[in-house]
Amino acid sequence: MWNNFEFHNPEFLWLLIAIPLLAIWYFFVRKKDTALLTVPSVKGFKAGSSILPKLKPLLYIFRLLALAFLLVALARPQNVAVSTKIKANRGIDIVMAIDVSASMLARDLKPNRLEALKTVATNFVNRRPNDRIGIVVYAGESFTQTPITSDKGIVKRTISDIKWGQLEGGTAIGMGLGSAVNRLKESEAKSKVIILLTDGVNNSGFVDPKTATELAKELKIKVYTIGIGTNGTADFPYSKDPRTGQLQFRKQQVEIDEKLLQYIAEETQGQYFRATNNTKLKDIYDEIDKLEKTKIEEFKYTQYDEKYRIFVFIAGGLLLFEFLLRNTLFRSFI
């Protein structure tokens, strides 16, 4: 009943300070101003003595209590119930275009580039509850792994299931970008975003990356590009051990077409990032998460349940009780 209790006019509560002052005045100051009757003996009064004269101050106490309850009523005690309705404007559709070429198994990120990306991408999806997300994978060719969907469970399972070796070898950046654009061309979202990640140079595919960029620009799709790989050399897979089937690694120079990735980002009003280790990769996705925010509308509904009436009724009851006592039991002593 008294949850979220507050006073609408709390300034009236300051007047309660007058209550103890009035009590002091009545029981101490007023008593001194009352005329006294001196008699030689009280023996004549004892036979018919009554307790009522001693209880007479109760009448004043009832008045003070009634005044206190009226002041509380004037302060307007009330319960305030606030309900909140959050409406998320479906403003952003995102496609993550992920390079799954053999070089993504390089071990400059731990345990390798692909696994590091999968962890960071999953965390990114968890932070986008109000957006639709799709997954495109590409190597020498491209493939839509998951169309744009609001089902984050499907998206995260898709990311978890991404493996190397599912597509033809090579790095077809143009085809990866083109497939992502194709996923978004029918989107009616207010904001359309592609996160394009690669660790190499465009060396295959029949779609020119610049042509795909022009198409993205035409459709007002913003592209954030990420070059993943350390500066210098890294352990790259180069063959399988014929006996164990295990991948063999050797040191190799890291080559990323940063000029192309910068061009794509600039032309589409996105940004280019370079992820040289696990921490930087995480920071990049955190930064993109901050840059692309879905607008949230919050509506608050406030319901006031006035509680002053009970205090008015109590004050009225005390005054009525005091009036009845004054005109019945205490009538002859007033």
ROLUM-729860 format. One line per 4 residues: for each residue x, y, z of C-alpha. Coordinates in nm, 4 decimals. Layout:
BEGIN
X/Y/Z; ...
end
This chain:
BEGIN
0.0000/0.0000/0.0000; 0.2792/0.2433/0.0884; 0.5313/0.1469/-0.1776; 0.6829/0.4440/-0.3665
0.5332/0.6754/-0.1062; 0.5958/1.0503/-0.1325; 0.4501/1.3894/-0.0412; 0.3322/1.6214/-0.3188
0.3513/1.9322/-0.0932; 0.6218/1.8397/0.1625; 0.6653/2.2031/0.2702; 0.3530/2.1712/0.4905
0.5373/1.9158/0.7042; 0.7528/2.1969/0.8411; 0.4431/2.3224/1.0256; 0.4503/2.0068/1.2394
0.7238/2.1816/1.4380; 0.4424/2.3943/1.5854; 0.2783/2.0907/1.7476; 0.5358/2.0367/2.0280
0.5575/2.4173/2.0741; 0.1806/2.4359/2.1288; 0.2033/2.1445/2.3720; 0.4771/2.3247/2.5692
0.2707/2.6414/2.5734; -0.0394/2.4609/2.6993; 0.1185/2.2459/2.9694; 0.3798/2.4887/3.0997
0.3255/2.8537/2.9992; -0.0563/2.8593/3.0075; -0.0618/2.6757/3.3396; 0.1424/2.9540/3.5000
-0.1031/3.2170/3.3727; -0.4037/3.0358/3.5262; -0.5460/3.1924/3.8448; -0.5136/2.9809/4.1587
-0.7659/2.9423/4.4370; -0.6084/2.8912/4.7790; -0.8087/2.6972/5.0372; -0.7027/2.5938/5.3906
-0.7945/2.2305/5.3392; -0.9020/1.9893/5.0628; -1.0671/1.7411/5.2931; -1.4079/1.8562/5.1847
-1.3296/1.7731/4.8227; -1.1958/1.4218/4.8703; -1.5270/1.2448/4.9228; -1.6601/1.3381/4.5832
-1.3265/1.3513/4.4039; -1.3189/1.2395/4.0361; -1.0437/1.1458/3.7921; -1.2053/1.3493/3.5113
-1.0370/1.6822/3.5950; -0.6996/1.5113/3.5609; -0.7972/1.3762/3.2174; -0.9136/1.7130/3.0893
-0.5759/1.7833/2.9084; -0.6610/1.4906/2.6807; -0.9024/1.7222/2.5009; -0.6164/1.9499/2.4026
-0.4029/1.6527/2.3010; -0.6853/1.5376/2.0693; -0.6878/1.8823/1.9107; -0.3116/1.8772/1.8587
-0.3267/1.5300/1.7057; -0.6096/1.6397/1.4763; -0.4015/1.9424/1.3697; -0.1006/1.7158/1.3007
-0.3071/1.4822/1.0812; -0.4528/1.7791/0.8921; -0.1024/1.9115/0.8220; 0.0011/1.5706/0.6920
-0.3105/1.5689/0.4715; -0.2159/1.9123/0.3349; 0.1242/1.7708/0.2400; -0.0705/1.5326/0.0118
0.0775/1.1897/0.0773; 0.0477/0.9677/-0.2283; 0.1679/0.6451/-0.3819; 0.3375/0.6975/-0.7159
0.3321/0.4078/-0.9606; 0.5624/0.4580/-1.2596; 0.5411/0.2203/-1.5521; 0.7907/0.2377/-1.8367
0.7391/0.1287/-2.1937; 1.0457/0.1053/-2.4131; 1.0082/0.1170/-2.7864; 1.3118/0.0407/-3.0012
1.2995/0.1937/-3.3458; 1.4147/-0.0739/-3.5857; 1.6791/0.1444/-3.7368; 1.9825/-0.0731/-3.8183
2.0297/-0.3794/-4.0349; 2.3830/-0.5193/-4.0173; 2.5626/-0.7739/-4.2348; 2.8959/-0.9118/-4.1228
3.1058/-1.0201/-4.4226; 3.3732/-1.2548/-4.2879; 3.6825/-1.3746/-4.4706; 3.7205/-1.7525/-4.4220
4.0252/-1.8084/-4.6445; 4.3087/-2.0354/-4.5224; 4.5103/-1.7353/-4.4042; 4.2460/-1.6758/-4.1341
4.4061/-1.9712/-3.9541; 4.7239/-1.7653/-3.9026; 4.8269/-1.7656/-3.5389; 4.9210/-1.3996/-3.4835
4.5888/-1.3722/-3.2978; 4.5105/-1.6365/-3.0382; 4.4293/-1.9167/-3.0956; 4.4024/-1.7990/-3.4581
4.2427/-1.5137/-3.6489; 3.9189/-1.6950/-3.7258; 3.8531/-1.8172/-3.3706; 3.9422/-1.4763/-3.2252
3.6968/-1.3144/-3.4658; 3.4183/-1.5611/-3.3804; 3.4477/-1.4760/-3.0109; 3.4409/-1.1004/-3.0690
3.1612/-1.1200/-3.3287; 2.9427/-1.3234/-3.0896; 2.9885/-1.0642/-2.8151; 2.8999/-0.7925/-3.0652
2.5740/-0.9723/-3.1531; 2.4868/-0.9976/-2.7834; 2.5044/-0.6189/-2.7572; 2.2644/-0.5621/-3.0493
1.9282/-0.6889/-2.9151; 1.7214/-0.4509/-3.1292; 1.8979/-0.4913/-3.4633; 1.8728/-0.7460/-3.7418
2.1975/-0.9163/-3.8383; 2.3051/-1.1352/-4.1298; 2.6241/-1.3316/-4.1965; 2.8103/-1.3575/-4.5278
3.1279/-1.5674/-4.5561; 3.3721/-1.5468/-4.8419; 3.7053/-1.6837/-4.9614; 3.7545/-1.7417/-5.3363
3.3743/-1.7214/-5.3613; 3.1025/-1.5873/-5.1322; 2.8044/-1.7410/-4.9592; 2.5198/-1.6093/-4.7451
2.5433/-1.8128/-4.4288; 2.2433/-1.6449/-4.2614; 2.0036/-1.3889/-4.4142; 1.9251/-1.0791/-4.2102
1.7294/-1.1895/-3.9044; 1.6309/-1.0655/-3.5607; 1.6852/-1.4155/-3.4159; 2.0162/-1.3713/-3.2357
2.0295/-1.7405/-3.1471; 2.0501/-1.8335/-3.5154; 2.3145/-1.5669/-3.5809; 2.5341/-1.6839/-3.2923
2.5041/-2.0487/-3.3962; 2.6025/-1.9500/-3.7492; 2.9113/-1.7693/-3.6232; 3.0024/-2.0667/-3.4045
2.9750/-2.3049/-3.7021; 3.1988/-2.1009/-3.9358; 3.4927/-2.3152/-4.0444; 3.7766/-2.2909/-4.2893
3.7617/-2.5114/-4.5972; 3.3918/-2.4680/-4.6812; 3.4609/-2.2465/-4.9821; 3.7034/-2.2376/-5.2725
4.0457/-2.0954/-5.1828; 4.1432/-1.7336/-5.2398; 4.0286/-1.3931/-5.1172; 3.7434/-1.2405/-5.3171
3.6815/-0.9152/-5.1295; 3.4619/-0.7815/-5.4110; 3.2357/-1.0864/-5.3988; 3.2129/-1.0776/-5.0199
3.1146/-0.7115/-5.0270; 2.8779/-0.7671/-5.3220; 2.6945/-1.0493/-5.1426; 2.6573/-0.8341/-4.8300
2.5206/-0.5448/-5.0375; 2.2784/-0.7833/-5.2044; 2.1481/-0.8884/-4.8603; 2.0750/-0.5255/-4.7727
1.9393/-0.3884/-5.1003; 1.5768/-0.4715/-5.0089; 1.6147/-0.3556/-4.6490; 1.3786/-0.0797/-4.5341
1.5852/-0.0034/-4.2235; 1.6796/0.3586/-4.1613; 2.0443/0.2607/-4.1318; 2.2230/-0.0173/-4.3228
2.5700/-0.1293/-4.2225; 2.8260/-0.3812/-4.3469; 3.1214/-0.4912/-4.1349; 3.3718/-0.6294/-4.3851
3.6668/-0.8197/-4.2401; 3.9623/-0.9581/-4.4337; 4.3232/-1.0519/-4.3745; 4.4531/-1.0384/-4.7284
4.4489/-0.8941/-5.0764; 4.1733/-0.9301/-5.3336; 4.3036/-1.2059/-5.5626; 3.9987/-1.3897/-5.6941
3.6317/-1.3592/-5.7793; 3.4562/-1.1914/-6.0687; 3.3254/-0.8832/-5.8830; 3.5551/-0.5801/-5.8672
3.5659/-0.4451/-5.5064; 3.5308/-0.0889/-5.6360; 3.2183/-0.1829/-5.8309; 3.0690/-0.3365/-5.5151
3.1679/-0.0194/-5.3280; 2.9839/0.2005/-5.5782; 2.6742/-0.0151/-5.5385; 2.6928/0.0139/-5.1585
2.7325/0.3900/-5.1892; 2.4313/0.4109/-5.4205; 2.2165/0.2198/-5.1733; 2.3439/0.4365/-4.8819
2.5037/0.1396/-4.7096; 2.7812/0.2292/-4.4662; 3.0780/-0.0083/-4.4707; 3.3181/-0.0524/-4.1808
3.6283/-0.2364/-4.3003; 3.8658/-0.4302/-4.0770; 4.2097/-0.5549/-4.1747; 4.3043/-0.8360/-3.9385
4.6668/-0.9383/-3.8943; 4.9813/-0.8271/-3.7174; 5.2428/-0.5998/-3.8682; 5.5349/-0.8039/-4.0016
5.5275/-1.1828/-4.0173; 5.2941/-1.4481/-3.8756; 5.2590/-1.8257/-3.8670; 5.0522/-1.9201/-4.1741
4.9271/-2.2676/-4.2684; 5.0876/-2.3960/-4.5875; 5.0147/-2.7695/-4.6017; 4.8846/-3.0731/-4.4163
5.1046/-3.3428/-4.2715; 5.0240/-3.6488/-4.4881; 5.0581/-3.8818/-4.1908; 4.8607/-3.6940/-3.9216
4.6474/-3.4602/-4.1316; 4.7592/-3.1725/-3.9072; 4.8164/-2.8293/-4.0611; 5.1762/-2.7218/-4.0832
5.2745/-2.3570/-4.0286; 5.5603/-2.1378/-4.1355; 5.6531/-1.7720/-4.0997; 5.5196/-1.5537/-4.3772
5.4816/-1.1816/-4.4437; 5.1389/-1.0379/-4.3561; 4.9869/-0.8600/-4.6570; 4.6641/-0.6625/-4.6306
4.5341/-0.4298/-4.9005; 4.4815/-0.1387/-4.6619; 4.4424/0.1132/-4.9445; 4.1475/-0.0798/-5.0822
3.9866/-0.1164/-4.7391; 4.0344/0.2551/-4.6709; 3.8821/0.3386/-5.0086; 3.5738/0.1247/-4.9406
3.5237/0.2828/-4.5969; 3.5732/0.6419/-4.7151; 3.3441/0.6080/-5.0175; 3.0594/0.4700/-4.8029
3.1152/0.7070/-4.5077; 3.2328/0.4241/-4.2856; 3.5703/0.3747/-4.1163; 3.8735/0.1523/-4.1627
4.0319/-0.0300/-3.8680; 4.3413/-0.2460/-3.8292; 4.3301/-0.5323/-3.5793; 4.6825/-0.6464/-3.5012
4.5943/-0.8505/-3.1915; 4.2972/-0.9857/-2.9941; 4.2598/-0.6737/-2.7816; 4.2528/-0.4386/-3.0797
4.0002/-0.6595/-3.2575; 3.7724/-0.6431/-2.9530; 3.8199/-0.2647/-2.9260; 3.7258/-0.2234/-3.2937
3.3958/-0.4037/-3.2503; 3.3327/-0.2032/-2.9326; 3.3932/0.1159/-3.1295; 3.1567/0.0116/-3.4090
2.8990/-0.0776/-3.1444; 2.9228/0.2793/-3.0101; 2.9136/0.4396/-3.3551; 2.6020/0.2539/-3.4672
2.3368/0.2906/-3.1993; 1.9694/0.2060/-3.2344; 1.7421/0.4837/-3.1087; 1.5360/0.3839/-2.8072
1.2175/0.5694/-2.7118; 1.1153/0.5488/-2.3493; 0.7593/0.6323/-2.2433; 0.6863/0.6796/-1.8739
0.3351/0.6590/-1.7318; 0.2828/0.7903/-1.3784; -0.0233/0.7024/-1.1706; -0.0916/0.8876/-0.8444
-0.2924/0.7255/-0.5658; -0.3841/0.9992/-0.3168; -0.3619/0.8973/0.0502; -0.4548/1.2260/0.2203
-0.8182/1.1263/0.2761; -0.7360/0.8804/0.5528; -0.5540/1.1555/0.7433; -0.8515/1.3925/0.7023
-1.0883/1.1231/0.8324; -0.8648/1.0573/1.1347; -0.8407/1.4308/1.2089; -1.2189/1.4668/1.1746
-1.2720/1.1671/1.4018; -1.0422/1.3123/1.6700; -1.2164/1.6509/1.6573; -1.5583/1.4874/1.6765
-1.4453/1.2711/1.9686; -1.3023/1.5779/2.1443; -1.6304/1.7698/2.0867; -1.8415/1.4856/2.2305
-1.6198/1.4513/2.5388; -1.6177/1.8269/2.5945; -1.9973/1.8429/2.5883; -2.0641/1.5273/2.7906
-1.8126/1.3901/3.0412; -1.6049/1.7074/3.0735; -1.8885/1.9575/3.0441; -1.8974/2.0490/3.4143
-1.5185/2.0926/3.4271; -1.4771/2.3366/3.1425
end
